[in-house]
Amino acid sequence: MGSISSAYITTLLMILLCTSSSMLLVCEGQQLTSNFYDSTCPNALSTIRTAIRTAISAERRMGASLIRLHFHDCFVNGCDASLLLDSTSSFESEQNAIQNINSARGFHVIENAKSRVESICPGVVSCSDILAVAARDSSVAMGGPSWTVNLGRRDSATASKDEAERELPLFTAPLDDLISLFGRKGLSAKDMVALSGAHTIGQAQCFTFRDRIYNHTNIDAGFARKRRGNCPSTGGDSNLAALDLVTPTSFDNNYFKILMQKKGLLESDQVLFNGGSTDDIVRSYSNSRSAFYSDFAAAMVKMGDIEPLTGSAGQIRARCSVPN
C-alpha cells in the first residue's frame, strides 16, 4: 500500500473530530484553506475551470455574470451559495430580490460545473466553493487578475429575499451608502472601489440607467445622447448597454478612465468619481492597471471570506438550486 498523505490524514482527523459535540464550535469556526480539496477531490479546480472557460467561450458576457453572482451571494448572510437556491415552501429565493430579478444570471453554468464535479467526487465540493472558483476563473478568462481562492465553504439550506434587498447595493446608491454597506461586510472604501471595477465588463438594462442619461447633470452630454439611442425615455426597459463602451469584453482598468470623463453608466458608478472621498482611488486605478489588479484580487479574497459556513455547519448540496 502506498503512503498516506499528511493532507489526507488531516482531513480524516477533522471529519472524526467534527462528529464529536465537544468539537462542534471548533469545527464550525474552521478556517478556509487553498488546498482544502487536494486529497478529497484533486481534480476539482481543473474541472471547474474547464466548465467556466467553455461557458465564457460560448458567451463572453458570462464572465461578468459569474463574478456578479459571487458578489451577490457573499453579501447576503455570507458566501454560502444561498443565491443559487430556488424558492421553496419555506423561503423565497434571493433571485427574486429587486437587485437580482431578471438580471442575475449564469446559474446554469454553476449547476453544470457542479454536475461535472459531482461525477468525479460526489458529495465533496460545495456550490459556494464552485461559485468562488468560478469568479476567479472568469476574471482570468476575461484578461483580468488571478488570485488564490480559499476553500472549505459549505452551503446554506435556506435563503432570504428580504435580506438580499437590505444588503445588496442599488444602482442609485449614493457614495456614503456604498461605503457604509461595504463597511458592514468588513470591506474598506478602497475595496469597494476595486470591486466596482468589475463593471469594466458586463452590461446593464435600460431601466437601471434611464434616469441618469435623461435627467442627471454629472454626465458627459455626448455620452448621454449616445446611450439614449438604445434606451428610450419610455419602454425598452430590458435593452442592454455595455458598462464600458470602449473595451466591454476585456477586464482592464478602462472603467476608471470613463468615470473621470463622466461616462459612468450607472449612478452608483459615477458617484465613485464626483468630487467625493474616493476620487483619488479612481485616479490611481485609472493610471495603473497593475494597482487595480492587485487591489481587486485582494478585495475578492476578502469578500470570499465573508461569514462562510465551515466544518459541520451547512451542507454540501447535491444540486445547487435545491437544499438536500
Residue frames as qw, qx, qy, qz and C-alpha x, y, z in Angstrom:
[[0.000, 0.889, 0.458, 0.000, 0.00, 0.00, 0.00],
 [0.383, 0.558, -0.035, 0.736, 1.29, 3.47, -0.88],
 [0.262, -0.164, -0.481, 0.821, 1.99, 6.11, 1.74],
 [0.059, -0.805, -0.589, -0.039, -0.92, 8.17, 3.03],
 [0.266, 0.545, -0.006, 0.795, -0.54, 11.91, 2.51],
 [0.197, -0.190, -0.545, 0.792, -0.43, 14.23, 5.51],
 [0.317, -0.025, -0.118, -0.941, -3.26, 16.29, 3.94],
 [0.612, -0.211, -0.654, -0.391, -5.46, 13.20, 3.81],
 [0.479, -0.241, -0.722, 0.437, -4.72, 12.40, 7.46],
 [0.002, -0.091, -0.273, 0.958, -5.53, 15.98, 8.44],
 [0.481, -0.105, -0.352, -0.796, -8.85, 15.85, 6.56],
 [0.628, -0.228, -0.738, -0.094, -9.76, 12.49, 8.14],
 [0.333, -0.188, -0.622, 0.684, -8.96, 13.77, 11.63],
 [0.198, 0.018, 0.072, -0.977, -11.14, 16.83, 11.10],
 [0.591, -0.179, -0.544, -0.568, -14.05, 14.65, 9.96],
 [0.588, -0.250, -0.739, 0.215, -13.69, 12.45, 13.06],
 [0.188, -0.134, -0.441, 0.867, -13.39, 15.44, 15.37],
 [0.309, -0.063, -0.146, -0.938, -16.44, 17.09, 13.84],
 [0.588, -0.300, -0.687, -0.303, -18.56, 14.12, 14.82],
 [0.442, -0.304, -0.641, 0.549, -17.89, 14.98, 18.45],
 [0.141, -0.887, -0.387, -0.208, -20.26, 17.51, 20.01],
 [0.539, -0.704, -0.032, 0.461, -17.38, 18.78, 22.14],
 [0.439, -0.186, 0.391, 0.787, -15.58, 19.89, 18.99],
 [0.325, 0.727, 0.589, 0.134, -18.61, 21.47, 17.31],
 [0.007, -0.965, -0.044, 0.259, -17.56, 25.07, 17.85],
 [0.388, -0.523, 0.551, 0.522, -14.04, 24.35, 16.66],
 [0.447, 0.235, 0.759, 0.411, -15.33, 22.71, 13.51],
 [0.234, 0.852, 0.467, 0.016, -17.83, 25.46, 12.77],
 [0.084, -0.946, 0.140, 0.279, -15.03, 28.00, 13.05],
 [0.785, -0.039, 0.426, 0.448, -12.69, 26.07, 10.78],
 [0.005, 0.703, -0.252, -0.665, -10.57, 28.28, 8.54],
 [0.784, 0.606, 0.064, -0.117, -10.72, 28.23, 4.75],
 [0.497, -0.507, 0.560, 0.427, -7.60, 26.91, 3.05],
 [0.427, 0.599, -0.408, -0.540, -6.40, 26.93, -0.55],
 [0.249, 0.296, -0.909, -0.154, -5.62, 23.18, -0.50],
 [0.612, -0.090, 0.478, -0.623, -8.91, 22.02, 1.01],
 [0.902, 0.263, 0.114, -0.324, -9.68, 19.54, -1.79],
 [0.194, 0.663, -0.708, -0.149, -6.13, 18.38, -2.54],
 [0.137, -0.176, 0.970, -0.100, -6.81, 14.92, -1.11],
 [0.461, 0.334, 0.709, -0.417, -10.58, 14.59, -1.32],
 [0.615, 0.684, 0.392, -0.013, -11.05, 15.88, -4.88],
 [0.477, -0.433, 0.305, 0.702, -7.72, 16.78, -6.51],
 [0.263, 0.222, 0.601, 0.722, -9.25, 17.47, -9.94],
 [0.043, 0.761, 0.586, -0.275, -11.99, 19.76, -8.65],
 [0.040, -0.745, 0.044, 0.665, -10.40, 23.07, -9.64],
 [0.094, -0.235, 0.696, 0.672, -9.37, 21.96, -13.13],
 [0.106, 0.448, 0.871, 0.171, -12.86, 20.56, -13.71],
 [0.034, 0.820, 0.400, -0.409, -14.48, 23.84, -12.67],
 [0.115, -0.590, 0.327, 0.730, -12.04, 25.84, -14.78],
 [0.150, 0.057, 0.821, 0.548, -12.87, 23.83, -17.90],
 [0.072, 0.659, 0.748, -0.008, -16.62, 24.36, -17.38],
 [0.049, -0.826, -0.174, 0.534, -16.19, 28.11, -16.88],
 [0.155, -0.415, 0.528, 0.724, -13.90, 28.56, -19.87],
 [0.158, 0.289, 0.859, 0.393, -16.35, 26.68, -22.07],
 [0.035, 0.782, 0.596, -0.182, -19.25, 28.86, -20.94],
 [0.085, -0.782, 0.058, 0.614, -17.36, 32.11, -21.49],
 [0.213, -0.176, 0.702, 0.656, -16.14, 30.96, -24.90],
 [0.116, 0.505, 0.816, 0.258, -19.77, 30.42, -25.86],
 [0.085, -0.892, -0.341, -0.286, -20.89, 33.79, -24.43],
 [0.449, 0.336, -0.318, 0.765, -18.31, 36.38, -23.49],
 [0.338, -0.596, 0.040, -0.727, -20.75, 38.26, -21.24],
 [0.838, -0.375, -0.387, -0.084, -20.98, 35.25, -18.94],
 [0.588, 0.109, -0.448, 0.665, -17.70, 36.14, -17.24],
 [0.112, -0.337, 0.200, -0.913, -19.19, 39.31, -15.80],
 [0.713, -0.362, -0.254, -0.544, -22.36, 37.48, -14.78],
 [0.838, -0.176, -0.483, 0.182, -20.46, 34.85, -12.79],
 [0.342, 0.163, -0.407, 0.831, -18.34, 37.41, -10.93],
 [0.364, -0.349, 0.017, -0.863, -21.56, 39.24, -10.05],
 [0.803, -0.310, -0.441, -0.255, -23.15, 36.02, -8.77],
 [0.665, -0.074, -0.528, 0.523, -20.32, 35.51, -6.30],
 [0.064, 0.206, -0.237, 0.947, -20.59, 39.11, -5.09],
 [0.551, -0.313, -0.145, -0.760, -24.37, 38.97, -4.71],
 [0.808, -0.247, -0.535, -0.007, -24.09, 35.68, -2.84],
 [0.553, -0.003, -0.504, 0.663, -21.42, 36.78, -0.35],
 [0.065, -0.277, 0.163, -0.945, -23.20, 40.00, 0.62],
 [0.698, -0.323, -0.129, -0.625, -26.27, 38.11, 1.87],
 [0.854, -0.428, 0.222, -0.196, -25.53, 36.10, 5.02],
 [0.428, -0.566, 0.664, 0.236, -22.03, 35.28, 3.79],
 [0.392, 0.446, -0.672, -0.444, -20.64, 33.19, 0.95],
 [0.466, -0.058, 0.830, -0.301, -22.96, 30.20, 1.29],
 [0.031, -0.064, -0.828, -0.557, -24.48, 29.78, -2.20],
 [0.240, 0.475, 0.679, -0.506, -27.88, 30.89, -0.86],
 [0.311, 0.515, -0.188, -0.776, -28.34, 32.95, -4.04],
 [0.200, 0.200, -0.852, -0.441, -28.39, 29.76, -6.09],
 [0.154, 0.242, 0.918, -0.274, -31.41, 28.30, -4.28],
 [0.242, -0.366, -0.570, -0.694, -34.80, 28.33, -5.98],
 [0.469, -0.313, 0.244, -0.789, -37.86, 29.26, -3.91],
 [0.291, -0.135, -0.945, 0.066, -39.39, 26.58, -1.70],
 [0.439, -0.679, -0.519, -0.278, -42.42, 26.44, 0.59],
 [0.627, -0.555, -0.306, 0.453, -40.10, 27.63, 3.39],
 [0.262, -0.619, 0.091, 0.735, -38.44, 30.65, 1.78],
 [0.553, 0.815, 0.149, -0.084, -38.48, 32.93, -1.26],
 [0.807, 0.158, 0.116, 0.556, -35.40, 32.85, -3.45],
 [0.290, -0.653, 0.068, 0.696, -32.89, 35.69, -3.30],
 [0.312, 0.136, 0.622, 0.706, -33.12, 35.64, -7.08],
 [0.008, -0.746, -0.610, -0.267, -36.44, 37.46, -6.66],
 [0.317, -0.663, -0.182, 0.653, -34.87, 40.41, -4.82],
 [0.364, 0.904, 0.128, -0.185, -35.10, 43.67, -6.76],
 [0.094, -0.786, 0.532, 0.301, -31.31, 43.70, -7.21],
 [0.339, -0.229, 0.885, 0.223, -31.38, 40.23, -8.80],
 [0.604, 0.447, 0.623, -0.218, -34.70, 39.63, -10.51],
 [0.667, 0.709, 0.225, 0.047, -34.39, 39.36, -14.29],
 [0.223, 0.900, -0.367, 0.066, -30.72, 40.37, -14.05],
 [0.444, -0.515, 0.733, -0.026, -28.75, 37.79, -12.04],
 [0.874, 0.392, -0.150, -0.246, -27.76, 35.07, -14.47],
 [0.334, 0.570, -0.745, 0.097, -25.32, 32.21, -15.03],
 [0.691, -0.315, 0.502, -0.415, -26.99, 29.78, -12.64],
 [0.960, 0.246, 0.025, -0.130, -26.95, 27.04, -15.27],
 [0.517, 0.645, -0.504, 0.249, -23.19, 27.44, -15.66],
 [0.248, -0.505, 0.681, -0.468, -22.60, 26.87, -11.96],
 [0.859, -0.033, 0.348, -0.375, -25.02, 23.92, -11.99],
 [0.854, 0.465, -0.234, -0.008, -23.14, 22.43, -14.92],
 [0.245, 0.618, -0.648, 0.372, -19.81, 22.83, -13.14],
 [0.557, -0.341, 0.574, -0.495, -21.34, 21.22, -10.04],
 [0.944, 0.174, 0.092, -0.266, -22.61, 18.30, -12.09],
 [0.681, 0.556, -0.448, 0.163, -19.16, 17.72, -13.55],
 [0.025, -0.538, 0.691, -0.482, -17.53, 17.81, -10.13],
 [0.757, -0.175, 0.405, -0.483, -20.20, 15.51, -8.68],
 [0.917, 0.316, -0.187, -0.154, -19.39, 12.97, -11.38],
 [0.605, 0.434, -0.564, 0.357, -15.81, 12.65, -10.11],
 [0.217, 0.077, -0.691, 0.686, -16.23, 13.45, -6.38],
 [0.399, -0.581, -0.546, -0.453, -19.85, 13.06, -5.25],
 [0.579, -0.746, -0.324, -0.053, -20.83, 14.97, -2.13],
 [0.704, -0.214, -0.135, 0.663, -17.44, 16.63, -1.61],
 [0.272, 0.056, 0.106, 0.955, -17.28, 20.08, -3.25],
 [0.097, 0.630, 0.557, -0.532, -19.74, 22.78, -2.20],
 [0.351, 0.764, 0.437, 0.320, -21.67, 25.04, -4.54],
 [0.181, -0.975, 0.004, 0.130, -20.31, 28.05, -2.65],
 [0.530, -0.491, 0.488, 0.489, -16.73, 26.98, -3.36],
 [0.533, 0.369, 0.609, 0.457, -17.59, 26.40, -7.02],
 [0.133, 0.940, 0.294, 0.109, -19.02, 29.92, -7.18],
 [0.350, -0.855, 0.230, 0.306, -15.85, 31.39, -5.65],
 [0.569, -0.197, 0.611, 0.515, -13.60, 29.49, -8.05],
 [0.441, 0.624, 0.568, 0.306, -15.83, 30.42, -11.00],
 [0.000, 0.989, 0.087, -0.120, -15.43, 34.12, -10.19],
 [0.408, -0.655, 0.474, 0.424, -11.64, 33.83, -10.23],
 [0.537, 0.084, 0.716, 0.438, -11.62, 31.75, -13.41],
 [0.329, 0.827, 0.446, 0.094, -13.98, 34.25, -15.07],
 [0.129, -0.932, 0.159, 0.299, -11.62, 37.13, -14.30],
 [0.458, -0.403, 0.648, 0.456, -8.70, 35.23, -15.80],
 [0.505, 0.393, 0.710, 0.294, -10.69, 34.22, -18.89],
 [0.218, 0.925, 0.307, 0.053, -11.59, 37.87, -19.48],
 [0.540, 0.568, -0.157, 0.601, -7.96, 39.00, -19.23],
 [0.366, -0.824, 0.122, -0.414, -8.14, 40.06, -15.58],
 [0.046, -0.588, 0.733, -0.339, -6.13, 39.12, -12.49],
 [0.760, -0.153, -0.630, -0.053, -5.91, 35.78, -10.76],
 [0.299, -0.589, 0.504, -0.557, -5.76, 35.03, -7.07],
 [0.246, 0.046, -0.953, 0.172, -5.59, 32.06, -4.72],
 [0.602, -0.395, -0.253, -0.646, -9.11, 31.04, -3.74],
 [0.192, -0.236, 0.808, -0.505, -9.60, 29.93, -0.17],
 [0.604, -0.097, -0.645, -0.459, -11.79, 26.83, 0.02],
 [0.209, -0.096, -0.882, 0.412, -13.80, 24.85, 2.53],
 [0.417, -0.013, 0.135, -0.899, -17.12, 26.71, 2.45],
 [0.126, 0.277, 0.952, -0.021, -20.32, 24.77, 2.91],
 [0.143, -0.335, -0.515, -0.776, -23.77, 25.51, 1.55],
 [0.346, 0.008, 0.429, -0.834, -26.76, 27.06, 3.24],
 [0.084, 0.319, 0.940, 0.088, -30.04, 25.17, 3.33],
 [0.087, 0.810, 0.540, -0.210, -32.06, 28.37, 3.19],
 [0.332, 0.286, 0.228, 0.869, -32.17, 31.82, 1.60],
 [0.072, -0.682, -0.485, 0.543, -33.63, 35.25, 2.32],
 [0.310, 0.651, 0.410, 0.559, -35.09, 37.57, -0.30],
 [0.254, -0.947, -0.179, -0.077, -35.65, 40.26, 2.35],
 [0.623, -0.601, 0.212, 0.454, -32.04, 40.12, 3.48],
 [0.579, 0.215, 0.438, 0.653, -30.88, 40.38, -0.11],
 [0.122, 0.816, 0.348, 0.446, -32.91, 43.54, -0.62],
 [0.432, -0.897, -0.022, 0.091, -31.44, 45.04, 2.57],
 [0.656, -0.534, 0.337, 0.414, -27.79, 44.16, 1.92],
 [0.620, 0.251, 0.464, 0.581, -27.21, 44.41, -1.82],
 [0.084, -0.419, 0.041, 0.903, -26.43, 47.86, -3.27],
 [0.487, 0.721, 0.471, -0.147, -28.88, 49.58, -5.58],
 [0.581, 0.359, 0.308, 0.662, -27.86, 51.14, -8.88],
 [0.015, -0.851, -0.159, -0.500, -28.93, 54.53, -7.47],
 [0.705, -0.576, -0.262, 0.319, -26.94, 54.24, -4.24],
 [0.066, 0.957, -0.202, 0.197, -25.05, 57.38, -3.14],
 [0.500, 0.502, -0.610, 0.355, -21.38, 57.13, -2.16],
 [0.278, -0.440, 0.602, -0.605, -21.92, 57.26, 1.60],
 [0.881, -0.056, 0.189, -0.430, -24.40, 54.39, 1.41],
 [0.858, 0.369, -0.354, 0.048, -22.00, 52.28, -0.61],
 [0.237, 0.528, -0.647, 0.496, -19.13, 52.91, 1.80],
 [0.531, -0.317, 0.497, -0.609, -21.38, 52.03, 4.75],
 [0.942, 0.100, -0.010, -0.321, -22.78, 48.89, 3.13],
 [0.757, 0.402, -0.469, 0.213, -19.33, 47.55, 2.23],
 [0.016, -0.547, 0.600, -0.583, -18.00, 48.56, 5.63],
 [0.765, -0.262, 0.305, -0.503, -20.58, 46.36, 7.34],
 [0.981, 0.177, -0.081, -0.025, -19.05, 43.44, 5.46],
 [0.714, -0.519, 0.259, 0.392, -15.52, 44.29, 6.60],
 [0.633, 0.391, 0.332, 0.579, -14.57, 45.87, 3.28],
 [0.256, -0.511, -0.056, 0.819, -12.91, 49.28, 3.04],
 [0.402, 0.788, 0.079, -0.460, -13.73, 52.13, 0.67],
 [0.086, 0.587, -0.694, -0.408, -10.72, 51.07, -1.41],
 [0.299, 0.058, 0.951, 0.048, -12.05, 47.50, -1.54],
 [0.439, 0.630, 0.529, -0.360, -15.41, 48.87, -2.66],
 [0.324, 0.777, -0.250, -0.478, -13.90, 50.91, -5.50],
 [0.058, -0.402, 0.870, 0.279, -11.70, 48.00, -6.59],
 [0.357, 0.245, 0.898, -0.081, -14.64, 45.58, -6.62],
 [0.431, 0.725, 0.255, -0.472, -16.73, 48.10, -8.55],
 [0.071, 0.608, -0.594, -0.522, -14.04, 47.82, -11.22],
 [0.405, 0.128, 0.898, 0.117, -15.65, 44.53, -12.25],
 [0.444, 0.741, 0.378, -0.332, -18.00, 46.83, -14.16],
 [0.013, 0.595, -0.551, -0.586, -15.25, 47.12, -16.72],
 [0.122, -0.028, -0.907, -0.403, -17.05, 44.12, -18.20],
 [0.088, 0.444, 0.846, -0.283, -20.73, 43.28, -18.37],
 [0.082, -0.379, -0.460, -0.799, -23.92, 45.06, -19.34],
 [0.126, 0.265, 0.597, -0.747, -26.82, 46.87, -17.70],
 [0.150, 0.585, 0.768, 0.212, -30.51, 47.09, -18.55],
 [0.093, 0.530, 0.245, 0.806, -32.03, 50.34, -19.74],
 [0.467, -0.769, -0.343, -0.271, -34.25, 50.83, -16.69],
 [0.721, -0.477, -0.193, 0.464, -31.15, 50.96, -14.45],
 [0.427, -0.225, 0.106, 0.869, -29.61, 53.95, -16.22],
 [0.157, 0.690, 0.551, 0.442, -32.57, 55.71, -17.89],
 [0.262, -0.929, -0.236, 0.107, -32.88, 58.40, -15.23],
 [0.545, -0.525, 0.225, 0.614, -29.16, 59.10, -15.39],
 [0.405, 0.092, 0.526, 0.742, -28.98, 59.64, -19.15],
 [0.025, 0.689, 0.534, 0.489, -32.12, 61.81, -19.28],
 [0.352, -0.876, -0.263, -0.198, -32.14, 63.74, -16.02],
 [0.699, -0.560, -0.030, 0.443, -28.66, 63.99, -14.50],
 [0.212, 0.965, -0.155, -0.004, -26.07, 66.73, -14.91],
 [0.384, -0.672, 0.619, 0.137, -22.94, 64.87, -13.80],
 [0.775, 0.193, 0.578, 0.169, -22.75, 63.08, -17.15],
 [0.200, -0.273, 0.508, 0.792, -20.99, 63.78, -20.42],
 [0.533, 0.462, 0.152, -0.692, -23.61, 65.21, -22.79],
 [0.492, 0.434, -0.616, -0.437, -22.43, 63.30, -25.84],
 [0.080, 0.103, -0.980, 0.150, -22.28, 60.06, -23.89],
 [0.377, 0.295, 0.629, -0.613, -25.84, 60.59, -22.65],
 [0.572, 0.481, -0.158, -0.645, -27.13, 61.23, -26.18],
 [0.374, 0.338, -0.830, -0.236, -25.47, 58.08, -27.48],
 [0.056, 0.038, 0.944, -0.324, -26.94, 55.95, -24.72],
 [0.491, 0.335, 0.349, -0.725, -30.44, 57.29, -25.38],
 [0.451, 0.345, -0.592, -0.572, -30.32, 55.65, -28.82],
 [0.491, -0.027, -0.865, -0.095, -30.89, 52.24, -27.25],
 [0.218, -0.363, -0.752, 0.505, -32.76, 53.38, -24.14],
 [0.098, -0.568, -0.390, -0.718, -35.88, 55.43, -24.94],
 [0.184, -0.312, 0.388, -0.848, -37.50, 57.60, -22.30],
 [0.740, -0.053, 0.404, -0.534, -40.31, 55.05, -22.11],
 [0.955, 0.255, -0.002, -0.153, -40.22, 51.36, -22.99],
 [0.684, 0.530, -0.446, 0.230, -37.26, 49.18, -23.77],
 [0.569, -0.740, 0.276, -0.228, -36.60, 48.52, -20.10],
 [0.891, -0.251, 0.347, 0.149, -34.59, 45.37, -20.76],
 [0.643, 0.726, -0.132, 0.203, -32.48, 46.80, -23.59],
 [0.817, -0.397, 0.021, 0.418, -28.83, 46.18, -22.80],
 [0.305, 0.903, -0.218, 0.208, -25.85, 48.52, -22.89],
 [0.778, 0.093, -0.387, 0.487, -22.21, 47.80, -22.10],
 [0.488, -0.818, -0.156, 0.260, -20.98, 49.28, -18.85],
 [0.331, -0.602, 0.387, 0.615, -17.73, 50.10, -20.66],
 [0.664, 0.693, 0.106, -0.260, -18.27, 51.15, -24.28],
 [0.212, 0.793, -0.544, -0.174, -14.58, 51.10, -25.21],
 [0.289, 0.314, -0.904, 0.016, -13.45, 47.64, -24.10],
 [0.705, -0.271, 0.085, -0.650, -16.69, 45.93, -23.00],
 [0.979, -0.058, -0.160, -0.111, -15.41, 42.35, -23.05],
 [0.644, 0.335, -0.466, 0.507, -11.91, 42.90, -21.65],
 [0.617, -0.727, -0.247, 0.170, -11.13, 43.02, -17.96],
 [0.523, 0.324, -0.113, 0.780, -8.97, 46.14, -17.77],
 [0.252, -0.459, -0.425, 0.738, -8.86, 49.49, -15.94],
 [0.061, 0.306, 0.412, 0.856, -10.77, 51.47, -18.57],
 [0.330, -0.703, -0.627, -0.060, -13.78, 51.63, -16.22],
 [0.419, -0.650, -0.235, 0.590, -11.94, 54.13, -14.07],
 [0.253, -0.069, 0.332, 0.906, -10.92, 56.22, -17.05],
 [0.116, -0.503, -0.611, -0.600, -14.53, 56.58, -18.19],
 [0.383, -0.734, -0.508, 0.239, -15.59, 57.63, -14.69],
 [0.361, -0.452, 0.005, 0.816, -13.12, 60.51, -14.90],
 [0.027, 0.079, 0.496, 0.864, -14.82, 61.54, -18.15],
 [0.451, 0.163, 0.387, -0.788, -18.29, 61.47, -16.51],
 [0.585, 0.199, -0.576, -0.535, -19.22, 58.46, -18.61],
 [0.139, -0.039, 0.936, -0.320, -20.19, 56.05, -15.86],
 [0.312, -0.268, -0.716, -0.564, -23.36, 54.28, -16.98],
 [0.506, -0.599, -0.620, 0.001, -24.92, 53.75, -13.55],
 [0.216, -0.870, 0.089, -0.434, -25.30, 56.43, -10.93],
 [0.815, -0.553, 0.168, 0.043, -23.65, 54.05, -8.43],
 [0.802, 0.202, 0.093, 0.554, -20.65, 54.00, -10.78],
 [0.289, 0.707, 0.036, 0.645, -20.30, 57.74, -11.27],
 [0.493, -0.846, -0.003, -0.202, -20.55, 58.56, -7.55],
 [0.867, -0.257, 0.030, 0.425, -17.11, 56.97, -7.18],
 [0.445, -0.019, 0.152, 0.882, -15.71, 59.97, -9.04],
 [0.044, -0.769, -0.463, -0.438, -17.83, 63.00, -8.33],
 [0.019, -0.698, 0.234, -0.677, -15.85, 65.24, -6.01],
 [0.796, -0.540, -0.010, -0.273, -16.02, 62.76, -3.12],
 [0.525, -0.675, 0.517, -0.028, -13.68, 60.79, -0.91],
 [0.838, 0.005, 0.516, 0.177, -12.98, 58.05, -3.46],
 [0.503, 0.851, -0.083, -0.126, -11.85, 60.31, -6.31],
 [0.055, -0.757, 0.646, 0.081, -8.15, 59.69, -5.60],
 [0.625, -0.112, 0.772, -0.003, -8.64, 55.92, -5.64],
 [0.704, 0.620, 0.338, -0.070, -10.30, 56.14, -9.06],
 [0.271, 0.897, -0.334, -0.099, -7.41, 58.30, -10.32],
 [0.361, -0.550, 0.751, 0.051, -4.90, 55.78, -9.04],
 [0.683, 0.144, 0.716, 0.015, -6.58, 52.85, -10.76],
 [0.593, 0.783, 0.143, -0.118, -7.05, 54.80, -13.99],
 [0.151, 0.862, -0.480, -0.062, -3.29, 55.41, -14.06],
 [0.039, -0.454, 0.888, -0.065, -2.18, 51.91, -13.05],
 [0.817, -0.014, -0.409, -0.405, -3.75, 48.71, -14.24],
 [0.568, 0.122, -0.750, 0.316, -1.36, 46.75, -12.03],
 [0.104, -0.125, 0.559, -0.813, -2.52, 48.61, -8.91],
 [0.692, -0.021, -0.028, -0.721, -6.15, 47.91, -9.79],
 [0.781, 0.101, -0.597, -0.150, -5.47, 44.24, -10.50],
 [0.354, 0.153, -0.757, 0.527, -3.59, 43.79, -7.24],
 [0.266, -0.046, 0.465, -0.843, -6.28, 45.50, -5.14],
 [0.738, 0.027, -0.244, -0.628, -9.13, 43.78, -6.98],
 [0.685, 0.085, -0.722, 0.043, -7.62, 40.35, -6.33],
 [0.173, 0.080, -0.707, 0.681, -7.06, 41.18, -2.64],
 [0.454, -0.015, 0.216, -0.864, -10.62, 42.50, -2.30],
 [0.766, 0.038, -0.466, -0.441, -12.07, 39.39, -3.94],
 [0.513, 0.047, -0.796, 0.317, -10.24, 37.22, -1.40],
 [0.082, -0.015, 0.543, -0.836, -11.59, 39.36, 1.47],
 [0.617, 0.024, -0.078, -0.783, -15.10, 39.24, 0.03],
 [0.725, 0.070, -0.650, -0.217, -14.90, 35.47, -0.42],
 [0.367, 0.025, -0.784, 0.499, -14.08, 35.11, 3.27],
 [0.377, -0.271, 0.155, -0.872, -17.29, 36.83, 4.46],
 [0.628, -0.142, 0.490, -0.587, -19.04, 34.62, 7.04],
 [0.540, 0.204, -0.744, -0.337, -18.54, 31.21, 5.40],
 [0.889, -0.280, 0.167, -0.322, -20.19, 28.10, 6.74],
 [0.375, 0.539, -0.751, 0.066, -17.43, 25.60, 7.55],
 [0.121, -0.239, 0.893, -0.362, -16.80, 22.32, 9.34],
 [0.073, 0.307, 0.944, -0.093, -20.09, 20.77, 10.45],
 [0.279, 0.531, 0.282, -0.748, -22.24, 23.82, 9.61],
 [0.500, 0.508, -0.279, -0.644, -24.40, 23.86, 6.49],
 [0.855, 0.141, 0.497, -0.041, -24.32, 21.09, 3.91],
 [0.126, -0.320, 0.678, 0.649, -22.79, 20.03, 0.61],
 [0.670, 0.405, 0.213, -0.584, -25.71, 20.29, -1.79],
 [0.630, 0.113, 0.716, 0.278, -26.09, 17.60, -4.42],
 [0.325, 0.624, 0.453, 0.548, -27.64, 20.24, -6.69],
 [0.255, 0.005, -0.194, 0.947, -27.02, 23.94, -6.30],
 [0.279, -0.326, -0.287, -0.857, -30.63, 25.00, -6.82],
 [0.738, -0.462, -0.286, -0.401, -32.22, 22.93, -4.04],
 [0.361, -0.586, 0.634, -0.353, -31.33, 22.04, -0.44],
 [0.256, 0.157, -0.953, -0.032, -30.57, 18.41, 0.28]]
